[in-house]
C-alpha cells in the first residue's frame, strides 16, 4: 500500500523503538529510565543492597528502574518469564516514597506484583533477591492488566485478587469504570458465559454478584431468595453438589456466593477467609478495551477519543468513532496486531506495532484510493473524505485488514486500532493520535 511520508517515518520509529537497554541502577536516586512493556533486562551481579525499607523484608543486590505510565490502569510487573533465581520485587511512587506493591514468591521463587498506575505518573521499580541469594541477570515485563471482552455478549470481565468481604468487593466493582461505565460483581445467565470466564480468566475462589436477600418475600433457607446484584432474573443456577447449605465453619449465616475454579458456586459467610478475589463485569461502555488512554491533549485543549460500537451488521461488524479532534484537519484509522505503551511521535504517542517487521495498516475511509482519507468536521468528529457518512461520524471496519495481501479478520482474532490526525493548521506538520482500542472479534 502507499503510505505518506510521516507514516513511513513511523514504521522506522516502530522498528527502532526497542525496550530500554539499561541494566538497572544501584540506587533509587539514579534509577535507569525505561519505557514500554519490555522485556527489560536487569543485572544484579555487582549491585549492593539499598537502605530503602520494604514490607517484603530485605531486597538484596537490588537494582532500580524509573518507568512512566501512559495509561491509567492496573499494571503487572513480572519476573516470572525472565528470571530463574529467587527474587523479590517492589514498586514505589518515588524515591523514599510509598511502597505500592511488594512480592517475594509469586510464580515459584520468582516475583510478580500488580499496582494501579496513573497516566503520566512516574514509578520506581526495585528488583532484588531473597535474603543473601547472589544477584543474577534476567528480564522483566510491565503489562497493563486490562479486562477481556467476551465476543459472544460484548461484556468485559476482570479478576481482581485480594481477600475482602463480599460487601467491600461489591462496592469496589461498582467503583471500577471502563469507557465511562461502572462495573458490578459478575452475574451469569447461562453455562456458556461461565465456561468463557473459567476458560479465559485465572479463576481462584472469587466472589460473584449473587446474594441471599433475607427480605425477599420468597426467602427461605437455604435455596430461596437468591438474587443478582443487577436485579436481573435469577433464572440459571450452577450450585456445587450439596450447595447452598447455609452451613458456615464459624457458625454464621451463608448469604453470599463465591465461585470455584470449576465454575460451580458455593454459599459463604460475609467475610469468608477462603475467598481470595472477585470478578468485575462491565455490560456497557462500548466495544473493546482502551489502552494508551488518554493519549494527551491536542491544540483544542483536550484529547481526541476513539470508541468502538457494534457496526452495521456487515464486514467485521465493528464501528469506530472519534470525537475531540481538531476541526477541519485530516485524519485516518490504523490497525495493528500488537499494542505498545506508546512511541512518542509529534504531539502524541503511536501505540500500534504489527508483525516482526513492525508493519501496521491504514484503513481507506471514503474511497477506493488508499490516499483518500477522512478528516474532522467543525465539531472535531471524524467524517469520511467526502464529508458525509451513512453510518454516522466514524467508520465501519471491513472484514479484511488492508495489507499488501489483505488479512481477513477471523472470529477470535484480536486487533488494535488507533486514529492519527493533524493537530495544527495544514502546512505546520504537527500531528497527534487518539487512544488505542483493543477489540476481540
N, C-alpha and C positions, 0 to 999 in steps of 0.2 A: 504494500500500500504506500501511498505518498504521504509524507509527513512534512509539517512545516519545520523551519529551521530550529525553532525553540524545542520542538518535540524530539528532533534528533539529538539536541543537546541533552535533553532529559534522559534519553536512552544511555548516552555516555555517562551521565551522572549516576544512573542506576547501576551500571557496571562497576563504576569506580567506588561507589558508596558501600564499603565493606565495614564490618564491625571494627570497633577500636582495637588497636594492637597493643595498647598499654597493658603491662602485666600486673598493675596494682601498685599503689604507693605504700610505703611502710607506715605512714602516719596519716591521720584524717585530714590534717591541715593542707596536705599536698596531694589529696586524692586524685587518682587518674580519671580524667573525664572520658566518658563513653557515651554512645548514643545507639538507639535501635535495640532490637531484641537479642542480638548475639548470633552464634555463641561468642562470648567474650573470654579471652584467655587470661589466666592468672598464674602467678609464680610466687610461691611462699618459701622457696628453699632458703633464701638469705634473710627472710623477714624476721623481725623481732616482735615481741608482744607489746601492744599498746596498753596504756593505763586506763582506757575508757571502760567503764563498768558495763555489764551486760547481765540480763536476767538469766542467761544460759550459763553463767559462770565464766571461767577463763576461756578466751579465744586465743589460743597460742599461735605464734607465727602468722599473725593476721596482716592482711593487705586491704587497702581501701580504694573504692571507686566512687565517682560522682556521676549521677545519672539524672537527667531532667525528663519528666513525663510530658508527652504531648497529647495525652487524652486523659480525661477523668474517668477512672475505672479501677477496680481491683486489679493488681498485678501479681504475678507469681515469679519469684526469683528462685531458680532451681539449680542445684549441683548434681541432680540425680543422674543425668546423662553424661556429665562431663568430669566427674571425679571418681576416684577409686579408693581414696584414703578416708579416714574418719574425720569428718568436717564439722564445723559449726558456722552459722550464718546469722547475721543481724542486719537490720535496716534502721536508719536514724533519719530524723528530719533536719539534721545539721550536725556539724562537729560539736560535741558536747551537748547535743540536743536530746530530744525524747526518743527512746527506743520504740519504734513502731511494730517491730516483729523480731522474733529470735527463734532459732530452732537448732537442735542438736542432731537427732536421728529422725529422718522422715522416710527415706527410702533405703533401708539397710542402715549403713553408717553414714550415709550422705544426707545433706540438709536441703530443706525447701521451706520457703515462707510465702505467705500471701499478705499483702498490705494494700490499703486504699491510697491510690495516687491521685493527685490533683494536677490537671494540665498546667504546665509552666512552672511547677514546683520542682526543686532540685532535692534529691535524696542521696544519702551516703550508704553505700553497701559495703559491709565488712565481712571478709571471708577469713576464717581461722580454722584451727584444728582442735580436736578434743584433747584436753589435759596437756600432756607433753609429747603427743604424736608429732613426728617430724613433718615440717611443711613439705608440700609437693606442688606439682603443676596440674593444671586442668582447665576446664572451661565452665561457664555458667550462662544461663539464659534468663531473659526478662520478658515475660509474655503477658499480655492483657488477659484477665480471667473474665471473658465475656459470656453472656448467655448463648445457648444454642437454640436455633429455630427448628421447630418440628414442621417439616414441609407439608404434613397432612392437614394440620389445622392453622398453621401460621403463628402459633403461640411460641413464646420464648421461655426457656427454663434455665435455672442455675441452682447448683447445690452450694449452700453456704455452711461450711463446717463450724463447729463450736458447740459446747454444751450450754443450753439455756432452757428455761421453762417454755411451755407452749405459748403462753400469752406474750412473752417477750419476743419469741420468734414470729408470731403473727404481726405484732407491731413493726418489727424490723422489715418484714416482707412488704408491708403496706407503704413503708417509707422509701423503698428502693424504686427509683424511677428509670424507665427505659423509653427513650424517644418522647419524653414528656408524660408518659403514662405510669401510674403506680402499679406495683405488683401485688400479689397476695400469695399466701401459702397454697401450694399446688392442689388442684382438685382433679378428679378423674371421672370421665364419662363412659369409658369402656376399657376393655383389656388391651386394645391396640395402643392407647395412649400410655398405659402403664408399661407395656413392652417397649415402646420407644424410649421412655425415660430410663428404664433399667438398662437398656442396650446402649444408650448414648451418654449417660451421665454416670459418674462414680457414686453409686448409692451405698451408703453405710447403713445407719439407722436414723433416717431423718424424720422430723415432724412433717405431717401433711395437714391440709386445711379442713380436717374433719373433727368435729367436737360433738359431745353429748349435751344437747340442750335440755337441761333439767326443768326448764319452764315450758317446754313444749307440751301441748295437750296430749300428744301421743307418747310422752316419755314413760318408759318403764325400763328397769334393769333386766338384762344388760344390753338388749338389742334395739329397743325402740327409742326414737327421738334423736337419732344422729343426723347432723346437718353439715353442709359445706359452708365455709366462711363467706362464699359469694352469694349464698341464697339460692343457688341453682338446685334443681331436683336431685335428691339422693336416690338415683334410680339404678346405680350399679354398685355392687359390693364385692370386695375381694379380701375378706377376712381370712386370716390363717386358721387352721383347724383348731377348734375349741375357743376361738375368739369371736366377739368380745366376751369377756367373762367377769369384768369388774373385780378382778382379784389382784390386789396390789401387794407387793412384798412388804411395804411399810404400813399396810392396813388402810390406806386412804382410798377414795373412790378413783376409778379409772375412767375419766371423761374426755380424754384427748387421744388422738390417733397418731401413731408412728408407722413407718413402713420398713419392712425388712428388705434385704438385698434381693430377695426373690420377687419383690413386688407385692407381697401379701401384707396385710395390715394387722396391727395389734393395738388394743386399747391400753392406755398407760395413765399413770397419775401425772399431775401438772408438772412436776419437776423430776421427771424420770431420768435417772442417772445414766442409763444405757443409751439414751437418745443423744446423738452427737452431731446433729446437723439439722438443717431444714431446707426444703426446696421451695424456691420462689418461682412463680409463673406470671408472665405478662400476656394478656389477651389482646391488647391493642397497642397503639403507638406505632403502627405502620409495619411494613415488611422489612426484614433484615436487621442486622446489628451494626450500629455505628462504630467507627474507630477513627483515630486521628481527629477527635471531636472535642471542642471545635478546632478549626484549622487556623484561626487568627482573624483579626479584623481586617476589612478591606477599606478602600477610600471612602465608603459611605459611613464608616464608624462602627460597623458590626460585621460578623462573619456571614458568608453565604452557606446555606444549609441544604444538604442533599437528603431526601427522604425517599422511601420506596412504598409502593402500594400494589394491590392486585391490579393487573393490567386489563386489557380489553377482551381477554379470552383467546387471543391469537398469539403466535410467536411463543416467547417464554412466559407470557402472562405476568410480566413484571413491568410496572410503570415507575419511571424515575422522575423526580421533580426537584427543582432548585428554586429557592427563594433567598432574598437578601443579596442578590448580585449587584453589579454596578450598571445602572441604567444605560442603555444604548451601546453596550460593549459586547463583542462576540464571545462565544463560549462553546464548548462541546464536552461530551461524555467520554470517559475512558473506562477500560476494564482490564483486569489482570487476574492471574490465578494464584498470586501470593500477595500478602499485605505486609507493610513495614510500619515502623513507628514514625516514619516521615523523613524525607530527604529535603533539606532547605533548598527551595528554588524560588527566586524572585521574592515576592512578598508572602509566600506561603510554604506549605510542605507537600511534596509529592509523596503519596503513601501507597503506591502500587508497584509491584515487581511481577514480572512474568515468569518465563521459564528460566533455565540455566543461562540463557543468553540475554537475560534481563530485558526481554521484549514485553511490551504491553500493547493494547489495541485501542483504537479510536473509533467510535461509532459515527456513522453517517447520519446526521439529523437534517432531514428536509430535502433530500435529493439523492441522485444516484452517484454523484461525484463525491469522492472522499473529502474533497476540499469544500463541499457545500455544507457549511457548519451552521450552528444556531447562534443565538445571542439573547440579550435581555431586553425586555420591554421597559417602559417608563417606570414600572414599579419594581424592577430588578428581578422579575421572574423569568426563567429561561423559556424561550419560544424557539420554534424552528426557523430555518433560514428565510422562509417566505413570509414570516411574521404571523402565521396562524398555526393552529394545531387542532386536529379533530378529536384529540384525546385529552384536551386540557393543556395547561402550560407544562410541558415536560416531554417525555419520550418513552414510548413503549419499546422495550428491548426485544429484538427479534430472536429467533430460535438459534441463530448462529453468531459467534464472535467473529468480527471482520478481520481475520488474519489473511496472509497471502493465500493459504488454503483454509477456507472457512472452518471454524471449530464449532461443532454442534454443541448446544447446551443440553446435557442429559440429566435425567432425574437423579438426584443425589449429588450432583456437582455443586461446588461452592465457588462463586466468582465474587470478586471485589470490585466495586465501582467508585468512581470519583469524577468530578467535573472540574475542568480548567476554564478560566475566563480572564479577559483583560481587566486590569484593575484601575487603569487610568485612561485618559483620552487617547485615541489612536495615535500612534507615532512615538509615544513615550517609551513603550516597550515593557512596562511593568505588567505582571500577571499574578494570579492567585489561584487557590484551589478551595473547593468545598471540603467538608469532612469526607471520609470514606464510608462505604456501606457494604457489609458482607452479607451475601444472600445465598442460602442453600435452596436449590430448586427441588 
